[in-house]
Amino acid sequence: MKQRDLVKKLEEAGFVFYRHGGSHDIYIRAGEIEQIPRHKEINERLAKAILKKWGI
């Protein structure tokens, strides 16, 4: 999955960009934190796990 597609889905669920980490971007929603790897392509299993974690 493309990183921008994953970020778009997270933002639609209420997450907002917080800051850049070492090799990840940090997104937050009401105190909940998610780290997204800064790669053009994100492994499908990882992307699905992130979405499932937040019920997206």
Residue frames as a rotation matrix with the C-alpha (Angstrom) as fourth column:
MET 1
0.591 0.807 0.000 0.00
0.807 -0.591 0.000 0.00
0.000 0.000 -1.000 0.00
LYS 2
-0.110 -0.594 0.797 1.26
0.476 -0.736 -0.482 3.47
0.873 0.326 0.364 -0.75
GLN 3
-0.705 -0.249 -0.664 2.13
0.709 -0.237 -0.664 5.52
0.008 -0.939 0.344 2.32
ARG 4
-0.935 0.350 0.052 -0.05
-0.346 -0.936 0.069 8.43
0.073 0.046 0.996 1.22
ASP 5
-0.195 0.899 -0.393 -3.08
-0.240 0.344 0.908 6.09
0.951 0.272 0.149 0.94
LEU 6
-0.135 0.068 -0.988 -2.54
0.822 0.565 -0.074 4.82
0.553 -0.823 -0.132 4.48
VAL 7
-0.901 -0.243 -0.359 -2.08
0.405 -0.766 -0.499 8.36
-0.154 -0.595 0.789 5.81
LYS 8
-0.716 0.690 0.105 -5.25
-0.458 -0.577 0.676 9.48
0.527 0.436 0.729 4.02
LYS 9
0.045 0.746 -0.665 -7.26
0.230 0.640 0.733 6.69
0.972 -0.186 -0.143 5.70
LEU 10
-0.369 -0.249 -0.896 -5.82
0.914 0.075 -0.398 7.59
0.166 -0.966 0.200 9.10
GLU 11
-0.998 -0.020 -0.054 -6.60
0.028 -0.990 -0.140 11.28
-0.050 -0.141 0.989 8.61
GLU 12
-0.386 0.920 -0.065 -10.19
-0.348 -0.080 0.934 10.41
0.854 0.384 0.351 7.61
ALA 13
0.190 0.407 -0.893 -10.43
0.617 0.659 0.431 8.53
0.764 -0.633 -0.126 10.92
GLY 14
0.944 0.309 0.114 -9.40
0.137 -0.683 0.717 11.64
0.300 -0.661 -0.688 12.86
PHE 15
0.353 -0.892 -0.282 -5.62
0.821 0.151 0.550 11.31
-0.448 -0.426 0.786 13.12
VAL 16
0.990 -0.140 0.032 -3.53
-0.110 -0.883 -0.456 14.42
0.092 0.448 -0.890 12.55
PHE 17
0.324 -0.944 -0.059 0.17
0.482 0.218 -0.849 14.77
0.814 0.247 0.526 11.78
TYR 18
0.944 -0.037 -0.329 2.13
0.301 -0.319 0.899 15.46
-0.138 -0.947 -0.289 14.96
ARG 19
0.462 -0.850 -0.253 5.83
-0.717 -0.526 0.458 15.33
-0.522 -0.030 -0.852 14.08
HIS 20
0.562 -0.430 -0.707 8.60
-0.446 0.562 -0.697 13.57
0.696 0.707 0.124 12.17
GLY 21
0.832 -0.389 0.395 10.49
-0.188 0.471 0.862 10.85
-0.521 -0.791 0.319 13.99
GLY 22
-0.176 -0.983 0.056 13.79
-0.331 0.113 0.937 9.29
-0.927 0.146 -0.345 12.95
SER 23
-0.984 -0.124 -0.124 12.38
-0.159 0.331 0.930 7.22
-0.075 0.935 -0.346 10.10
HIS 24
-0.422 0.906 -0.021 8.66
0.902 0.422 0.097 7.42
0.097 0.022 -0.995 10.93
ASP 25
-0.636 0.390 0.665 5.96
-0.251 -0.921 0.300 10.08
0.729 0.024 0.684 10.92
ILE 26
-0.880 0.311 -0.357 3.93
0.456 0.350 -0.818 10.36
-0.130 -0.883 -0.450 14.10
TYR 27
-0.461 0.828 0.319 0.15
-0.154 -0.429 0.890 10.82
0.874 0.362 0.325 13.97
ILE 28
-0.978 0.154 -0.140 -2.10
0.165 0.165 -0.972 11.40
-0.126 -0.974 -0.187 16.98
ARG 29
-0.272 0.951 0.148 -5.82
-0.110 -0.184 0.977 11.29
0.956 0.250 0.155 17.78
ALA 30
0.606 0.602 0.520 -7.10
-0.526 -0.187 0.830 12.17
0.597 -0.776 0.204 21.26
GLY 31
0.315 -0.578 0.752 -3.93
-0.885 0.107 0.454 10.93
-0.343 -0.809 -0.478 22.95
GLU 32
0.703 -0.081 0.706 -3.61
0.209 0.973 -0.096 7.83
-0.680 0.215 0.701 20.74
ILE 33
0.119 -0.787 -0.605 -0.34
-0.754 -0.468 0.460 7.61
-0.646 0.401 -0.650 18.82
GLU 34
0.808 0.024 0.589 0.47
0.315 0.827 -0.466 5.79
-0.498 0.562 0.660 15.57
GLN 35
-0.066 -0.904 -0.423 3.86
-0.422 -0.359 0.832 5.66
-0.904 0.234 -0.358 13.88
ILE 36
0.916 0.354 0.189 3.92
0.050 0.367 -0.929 5.34
-0.398 0.860 0.318 10.09
PRO 37
0.018 -0.960 0.278 7.16
0.646 0.223 0.730 4.33
-0.763 0.167 0.625 8.34
ARG 38
0.400 0.048 -0.915 8.42
-0.442 -0.865 -0.239 6.99
-0.803 0.500 -0.325 5.95
HIS 39
-0.728 -0.496 0.473 8.60
0.172 0.535 0.827 4.80
-0.663 0.684 -0.304 2.81
LYS 40
-0.653 0.515 -0.555 6.78
-0.757 -0.415 0.505 5.20
0.030 0.750 0.661 -0.48
GLU 41
0.075 0.634 -0.770 5.46
-0.388 0.730 0.563 1.64
0.919 0.256 0.301 -0.20
ILE 42
-0.337 -0.085 0.937 4.39
-0.933 0.163 -0.321 0.09
-0.125 -0.983 -0.135 3.10
ASN 43
-0.980 -0.088 -0.176 4.15
-0.108 0.989 0.103 -3.68
0.165 0.120 -0.979 3.48
GLU 44
-0.271 0.958 -0.095 0.53
-0.351 -0.007 0.936 -4.81
0.896 0.287 0.338 3.00
ARG 45
0.047 0.272 -0.961 0.53
0.694 0.683 0.227 -6.86
0.718 -0.678 -0.157 6.21
LEU 46
-0.744 -0.384 -0.547 1.76
0.662 -0.532 -0.527 -3.88
-0.088 -0.754 0.650 8.23
ALA 47
-0.875 0.452 0.174 -0.76
-0.354 -0.842 0.407 -1.50
0.331 0.295 0.897 6.64
LYS 48
-0.026 0.908 -0.419 -3.65
-0.064 0.416 0.907 -3.89
0.998 0.050 0.047 7.29
ALA 49
-0.166 -0.104 -0.981 -2.50
0.892 0.408 -0.195 -4.39
0.420 -0.907 0.025 10.90
ILE 50
-0.966 -0.197 -0.168 -2.40
0.248 -0.890 -0.382 -0.62
-0.074 -0.411 0.909 11.50
LEU 51
-0.591 0.803 0.074 -5.88
-0.534 -0.459 0.710 -0.16
0.604 0.380 0.700 10.03
LYS 52
0.072 0.609 -0.790 -7.26
0.293 0.744 0.600 -3.12
0.954 -0.274 -0.125 11.99
LYS 53
-0.627 -0.420 -0.656 -5.73
0.738 -0.052 -0.672 -1.78
0.248 -0.906 0.342 15.20
TRP 54
-0.934 0.249 -0.256 -7.84
-0.137 -0.912 -0.386 1.38
-0.330 -0.325 0.886 14.90
GLY 55
-0.262 0.902 0.343 -10.95
0.490 0.430 -0.758 -0.29
-0.831 -0.030 -0.555 13.45
ILE 56
-0.126 0.128 -0.984 -10.62
-0.659 -0.752 -0.013 1.37
-0.741 0.647 0.179 10.06
